[in-house]
């Protein structure tokens, strides 16, 4: 019997449609078969303010993985936040 992968991680990706690193980050999470909530901060001022409050950054992407904030596409930091070495 095949064991289904479950997503035990709470992942939010703050992004914009025109950001190439946002696309790379989301594709990487999809490759890992992880579910995530995507928030487009280009048309949501409240979400943009939430992202800035969490990260101290205006730039995207910002990833919130189980409460760990990662700015930009940083594969090493993403893997660490996911518990992968």
Residue frames as qw, qx, qy, qz and C-alpha x, y, z in Angstrom:
[[0.000, 0.889, 0.458, 0.000, 0.00, 0.00, 0.00],
 [0.417, 0.449, -0.008, 0.790, 1.35, 3.40, -1.00],
 [0.324, -0.597, -0.450, 0.580, 1.72, 5.94, 1.78],
 [0.201, 0.854, 0.292, 0.379, 0.29, 9.37, 0.95],
 [0.401, 0.095, -0.254, 0.875, 2.42, 12.40, 1.74],
 [0.203, -0.856, -0.476, 0.022, 0.72, 14.77, 4.12],
 [0.273, 0.617, -0.107, 0.730, 1.59, 18.41, 4.44],
 [0.580, -0.574, -0.469, 0.338, 2.48, 18.92, 8.06],
 [0.371, -0.122, -0.038, 0.920, 3.85, 22.38, 7.33],
 [0.132, 0.871, 0.410, -0.237, 2.02, 25.69, 7.47],
 [0.471, -0.066, 0.345, 0.809, 3.40, 27.62, 4.48],
 [0.259, 0.887, 0.306, -0.229, 2.44, 31.08, 3.24],
 [0.543, 0.070, 0.327, 0.770, 4.10, 32.67, 0.21],
 [0.122, 0.852, 0.181, -0.476, 3.76, 36.44, -0.16],
 [0.503, 0.011, 0.565, 0.654, 4.35, 37.26, -3.82],
 [0.360, 0.625, -0.005, -0.693, 3.47, 39.34, -6.88],
 [0.847, 0.436, 0.297, -0.069, 2.59, 38.10, -10.37],
 [0.530, 0.816, -0.214, 0.089, 5.61, 39.77, -12.00],
 [0.350, -0.745, 0.563, -0.076, 8.26, 38.49, -9.57],
 [0.712, 0.369, -0.588, -0.107, 10.52, 35.80, -11.12],
 [0.142, 0.298, -0.842, 0.428, 11.89, 34.65, -7.76],
 [0.606, -0.023, 0.426, -0.672, 8.35, 34.23, -6.46],
 [0.850, 0.289, -0.240, -0.369, 7.65, 31.85, -9.35],
 [0.497, 0.397, -0.749, 0.189, 10.84, 29.92, -8.61],
 [0.198, -0.233, 0.729, -0.613, 9.97, 29.63, -4.91],
 [0.748, 0.099, 0.249, -0.607, 6.44, 28.39, -5.65],
 [0.789, 0.368, -0.451, -0.195, 7.72, 25.89, -8.24],
 [0.244, 0.382, -0.819, 0.351, 10.23, 24.56, -5.70],
 [0.448, -0.091, 0.625, -0.633, 7.48, 24.02, -3.12],
 [0.834, 0.260, -0.036, -0.485, 5.36, 22.28, -5.77],
 [0.581, 0.434, -0.688, 0.011, 8.32, 20.02, -6.67],
 [0.021, 0.226, -0.837, 0.498, 8.44, 19.02, -2.99],
 [0.388, -0.402, -0.766, -0.318, 4.68, 18.29, -3.23],
 [0.188, -0.316, -0.580, 0.727, 3.92, 20.79, -0.49],
 [0.010, -0.797, -0.541, -0.268, 0.70, 22.75, -0.21],
 [0.309, -0.207, -0.217, 0.902, 1.00, 26.46, 0.47],
 [0.130, 0.861, 0.456, -0.186, -1.17, 29.54, 0.66],
 [0.445, 0.207, 0.233, 0.840, -0.22, 32.18, -1.88],
 [0.033, -0.845, -0.377, 0.377, -0.96, 35.82, -1.11],
 [0.463, 0.522, 0.259, 0.668, -0.63, 38.39, -3.90],
 [0.326, -0.604, -0.295, 0.664, 0.57, 41.53, -2.14],
 [0.205, 0.083, 0.363, 0.905, 0.39, 43.63, -5.33],
 [0.306, -0.425, -0.415, -0.744, -3.37, 44.12, -4.92],
 [0.659, -0.590, -0.465, -0.039, -3.84, 43.55, -1.19],
 [0.070, 0.733, -0.318, 0.597, -2.56, 46.40, 0.98],
 [0.721, -0.561, 0.236, -0.330, -3.43, 44.62, 4.26],
 [0.983, -0.003, 0.049, 0.177, -1.45, 41.55, 3.20],
 [0.550, 0.605, -0.208, 0.537, 1.46, 43.74, 2.10],
 [0.255, -0.737, 0.327, -0.534, 1.52, 45.40, 5.53],
 [0.912, -0.340, 0.178, -0.141, 1.35, 41.96, 7.21],
 [0.889, 0.291, -0.077, 0.345, 4.30, 40.80, 5.10],
 [0.263, 0.703, -0.282, 0.598, 6.34, 43.89, 5.98],
 [0.565, -0.652, 0.274, -0.425, 5.52, 43.48, 9.68],
 [0.979, -0.161, 0.122, 0.025, 6.68, 39.84, 9.59],
 [0.860, 0.222, 0.076, 0.453, 9.82, 40.31, 7.50],
 [0.288, -0.753, 0.069, 0.587, 10.83, 43.95, 7.74],
 [0.323, -0.115, 0.626, 0.700, 11.16, 43.79, 3.95],
 [0.480, 0.520, 0.054, -0.705, 9.33, 45.44, 1.06],
 [0.335, 0.414, -0.721, -0.444, 10.57, 42.91, -1.49],
 [0.903, 0.015, 0.262, -0.341, 9.06, 39.59, -2.46],
 [0.689, -0.396, -0.532, -0.292, 8.98, 36.70, -2.14],
 [0.244, -0.440, 0.641, -0.579, 8.56, 36.34, 1.58],
 [0.672, -0.129, -0.706, -0.182, 7.91, 32.82, 2.82],
 [0.475, -0.452, 0.485, -0.579, 6.45, 32.00, 6.21],
 [0.707, 0.062, -0.698, -0.098, 7.18, 28.35, 6.92],
 [0.687, -0.438, -0.551, 0.181, 5.89, 27.27, 10.32],
 [0.365, -0.912, -0.118, 0.145, 6.62, 30.77, 11.63],
 [0.580, -0.338, 0.313, 0.672, 10.12, 30.97, 10.14],
 [0.374, 0.877, 0.100, -0.285, 10.35, 34.00, 7.85],
 [0.636, -0.081, 0.478, 0.601, 12.48, 33.69, 4.71],
 [0.292, 0.823, 0.003, -0.487, 13.03, 36.62, 2.37],
 [0.315, 0.613, -0.605, -0.398, 13.85, 35.92, -1.25],
 [0.964, 0.106, -0.193, -0.149, 14.31, 32.49, -2.76],
 [0.073, -0.643, 0.729, -0.224, 16.79, 30.83, -0.42],
 [0.815, 0.035, -0.534, -0.222, 16.73, 27.06, -0.99],
 [0.436, 0.139, -0.740, 0.493, 18.98, 26.33, 2.00],
 [0.215, -0.089, 0.462, -0.856, 16.80, 28.35, 4.38],
 [0.735, -0.019, -0.199, -0.648, 13.63, 26.79, 2.94],
 [0.742, 0.066, -0.667, 0.015, 15.01, 23.27, 3.41],
 [0.219, 0.126, -0.690, 0.678, 16.11, 24.10, 6.95],
 [0.436, -0.076, 0.244, -0.863, 12.66, 25.49, 7.82],
 [0.824, 0.036, -0.315, -0.470, 11.11, 22.30, 6.42],
 [0.745, -0.451, 0.476, -0.126, 13.45, 20.12, 8.50],
 [0.912, 0.376, 0.023, 0.162, 15.37, 18.88, 5.46],
 [0.498, -0.702, 0.312, 0.403, 19.17, 18.82, 5.55]]
